[in-house]
């Protein structure tokens, strides 16, 4: 099964170019606007978002912030590309949890590497979180049994001091 990614690009030529470059390796969904992207995210399981920073008339920063605060998409990698980034933009995006930046014109090799690295990182984080969820009940059970055992030892000790 191919890894599902969402491309958000308002320029038809760039969107088609990116889709064609990635479709053999990934399950690619595309959106021209953030509204279309929200519909895709609602109806499909997406594991990486690749978005243009400067979409016409839309606020990509707010969209990224909303993804980060959502239950289902708070951890997915987001890779942002743009004709140019300034340090302030990069700082804001990093604070919002963006996994990577790519400057236009897109290098298909760099795009592939960024996506692969983001997927590898996402997979590791997902495994760690899954292991933490599995381990938490065991740890809680162990704490409870250890406390219970200690209470029993104290009871026996107290009982022995009273009656010996």
C-alpha positions in Angstrom: 0.0 0.0 0.0 1.3 3.4 -1.0 1.8 6.2 1.6 -1.0 8.7 1.3 0.0 12.3 0.8 -1.9 15.5 0.1 -0.5 18.2 -2.2 -2.0 21.7 -1.8 -1.1 23.9 -4.8 -3.2 26.6 -6.5 -1.1 26.7 -9.7 -2.4 23.9 -12.0 0.9 23.4 -13.8 2.9 23.0 -10.5 0.2 20.7 -9.1 0.2 18.5 -12.1 4.0 18.4 -12.2 4.2 17.4 -8.5 1.5 14.8 -8.8 3.2 13.2 -11.8 6.5 13.2 -10.0 5.1 11.4 -6.9 2.2 9.3 -8.1 4.3 6.1 -8.8 5.6 6.0 -5.2 2.8 7.5 -3.2 -1.0 7.6 -3.1 -1.4 11.2 -4.1 -4.4 13.4 -3.4 -4.4 17.0 -4.6 -6.3 20.2 -3.7 -6.3 23.6 -5.3 -7.5 25.5 -2.2 -7.4 25.0 1.5 -11.2 24.3 1.5 -10.6 21.4 -0.9 -7.7 20.3 1.3 -10.0 20.2 4.3 -12.5 18.0 2.4 -9.7 15.6 1.5 -8.5 15.5 5.1 -12.0 14.8 6.3 -12.7 12.0 3.8 -9.2 10.3 3.4 -6.5 9.1 5.6 -3.5 11.4 4.9 -0.1 10.9 6.4 1.8 13.8 4.9 0.9 17.3 3.6 2.9 19.1 1.0 1.7 22.6 0.6 2.6 25.8 -1.1 3.0 28.6 1.4 1.6 31.3 -0.8 -1.8 30.2 -1.9 -4.0 32.9 -3.5 -6.2 34.6 -0.9 -5.6 32.0 1.7 -3.8 31.8 5.0 -1.5 28.7 5.0 -0.2 29.6 8.4 -3.6 29.3 10.0 -4.3 26.1 8.1 -1.1 24.5 9.5 -2.0 25.7 13.0 -5.4 24.1 12.7 -3.9 20.8 11.6 -1.5 20.9 14.5 -4.4 21.4 17.0 -6.6 18.7 15.4 -7.0 15.3 17.0 -6.3 13.3 13.9 -3.6 15.4 12.2 -1.6 16.9 15.0 1.5 14.7 14.3 1.6 14.3 10.5 4.5 15.8 8.7 3.9 19.0 6.8 6.4 20.0 4.1 6.1 23.6 2.9 7.5 25.0 -0.3 7.6 28.6 -1.6 9.4 30.8 -4.1 11.3 32.3 -1.1 11.3 32.0 2.7 12.5 34.7 5.1 13.9 33.8 8.5 10.8 35.0 10.3 8.5 32.8 8.2 10.8 29.8 8.8 10.7 30.5 12.5 6.9 30.7 12.6 6.6 27.5 10.5 9.1 25.6 12.7 7.1 26.7 15.8 4.0 25.3 14.2 5.7 21.9 13.6 6.6 22.0 10.0 8.8 19.1 9.0 10.7 20.7 6.1 11.0 23.5 3.6 11.7 23.4 -0.1 12.4 26.5 -2.2 10.9 26.8 -5.7 11.8 26.0 -8.3 11.2 22.5 -7.0 14.0 20.0 -7.4 12.2 16.6 -7.8 15.2 14.9 -6.1 15.1 17.2 -3.1 11.3 16.9 -2.9 11.6 13.1 -2.9 14.3 13.2 -0.2 12.3 15.6 2.0 9.2 13.5 1.7 11.0 10.2 2.4 12.8 11.7 5.5 9.6 13.2 6.8 7.8 9.8 6.4 10.7 8.0 8.2 10.5 10.4 11.1 6.7 10.2 11.2 6.9 6.4 11.3 9.4 6.4 14.1 7.3 8.9 16.2 4.1 6.8 15.5 5.8 3.6 16.7 7.1 5.3 19.8 3.6 6.7 20.6 2.0 3.3 20.0 4.5 1.7 22.3 3.9 4.3 25.0 0.1 3.7 24.8 0.7 0.0 25.1 3.1 0.4 28.0 1.1 2.9 30.1 -1.6 0.3 31.3 1.2 -2.1 32.2 3.1 0.5 34.2 -0.1 1.6 36.0 -0.9 -2.0 36.8 2.7 -2.5 38.0 2.4 0.6 40.2 -0.9 -0.6 41.7 0.4 -4.1 42.4 3.6 -2.7 43.9 1.7 -0.4 46.1 -0.7 -3.2 47.1 2.2 -5.4 48.0 3.8 -2.6 50.1 0.5 -2.1 51.9 0.2 -5.8 52.7 3.8 -5.8 54.0 3.1 -2.8 56.2 -0.2 -4.4 57.4 1.7 -7.7 58.3 4.5 -5.7 60.0 2.0 -3.6 62.0 0.0 -6.7 62.9 3.1 -8.5 64.0 4.2 -5.6 66.3 0.8 -5.4 67.9 0.5 -9.1 68.6 4.0 -10.2 69.4 
